[in-house]
Amino acid sequence: MSLAITLDRIRAIVAAGEVRVSRHAVQELAADAILLDDILAGIADAVLVEDYPAAFKGPTALVLQRDRAATRSMWYGAWRRVRRDRPFW
């Protein structure tokens, strides 16, 4: 098993197409003209910088990854408690 358990979970979420994006994340991506598809495509080769498996909202990871335009640091969460009866944002 990988030492980057949170990153492995996040990659599995992306591969399964179960990604949910917060309003804040959408705003930050738009402000920097970053496409979500580019970010998600880069997760396969991302390098774990910091792993927070016991974070308050759920497992979270800071990663360094590359997309078509640049190398970026990104935050990802593998949160367990997402309400399905209303939008994430």
C-alpha positions in Angstrom: 0.0 0.0 0.0 1.2 3.5 -0.8 2.3 5.9 1.9 0.2 8.5 0.1 -3.2 6.9 1.0 -5.1 10.2 0.7 -3.7 10.9 -2.8 -4.6 7.3 -3.8 -8.2 7.9 -2.7 -8.3 11.2 -4.5 -7.1 9.6 -7.7 -9.7 6.9 -7.4 -12.4 9.6 -6.9 -11.2 11.3 -10.1 -11.1 8.1 -12.1 -14.6 7.2 -11.0 -15.9 10.6 -12.1 -17.2 11.4 -8.6 -15.5 14.8 -8.3 -17.4 17.6 -6.6 -16.0 21.1 -6.7 -16.7 23.8 -4.2 -17.9 27.3 -5.2 -14.6 28.7 -3.8 -12.5 26.3 -5.9 -14.5 27.3 -9.1 -13.9 31.0 -8.3 -10.2 30.5 -7.7 -9.8 28.4 -10.9 -11.7 31.0 -13.0 -9.7 33.9 -11.5 -6.5 32.2 -12.6 -7.9 31.0 -16.0 -7.3 27.4 -15.1 -9.5 24.7 -16.6 -10.8 22.1 -14.2 -10.3 19.4 -16.9 -6.6 20.2 -17.0 -6.3 20.0 -13.3 -8.1 16.6 -13.1 -6.0 15.3 -16.0 -2.9 16.1 -14.1 -3.8 14.2 -10.9 -2.4 10.9 -12.2 1.2 12.3 -12.2 0.8 14.6 -9.1 3.4 14.5 -6.4 2.3 14.5 -2.8 3.7 17.5 -0.8 1.7 17.2 2.4 -0.9 14.6 3.5 -3.5 15.3 6.1 -5.4 12.0 6.5 -7.1 13.2 9.8 -8.1 16.7 8.7 -11.3 18.0 10.3 -13.4 17.9 7.2 -11.8 14.7 5.9 -8.6 13.5 4.3 -6.9 16.3 2.4 -3.7 16.5 0.4 -1.5 19.2 -1.0 0.1 18.2 -4.3 2.4 19.5 -6.9 1.2 18.8 -10.4 1.7 19.9 -14.0 -1.0 20.9 -16.5 -0.7 22.2 -20.1 0.2 25.7 -18.9 2.3 25.4 -15.7 3.4 23.5 -12.6 0.9 24.2 -9.8 0.2 23.4 -6.2 -3.3 22.2 -5.6 -5.4 21.2 -2.6 -7.7 18.1 -2.9 -10.0 16.6 -0.3 -11.4 13.1 -0.1 -14.2 14.1 2.2 -16.6 11.5 3.4 -19.6 13.6 4.4 -21.0 15.3 1.3 -24.7 15.9 1.3 -26.2 14.5 -1.8 -29.5 16.3 -1.5 -28.1 19.7 -2.3 -25.2 21.0 -4.5 -21.8 21.0 -2.9 -21.5 24.8 -3.4 
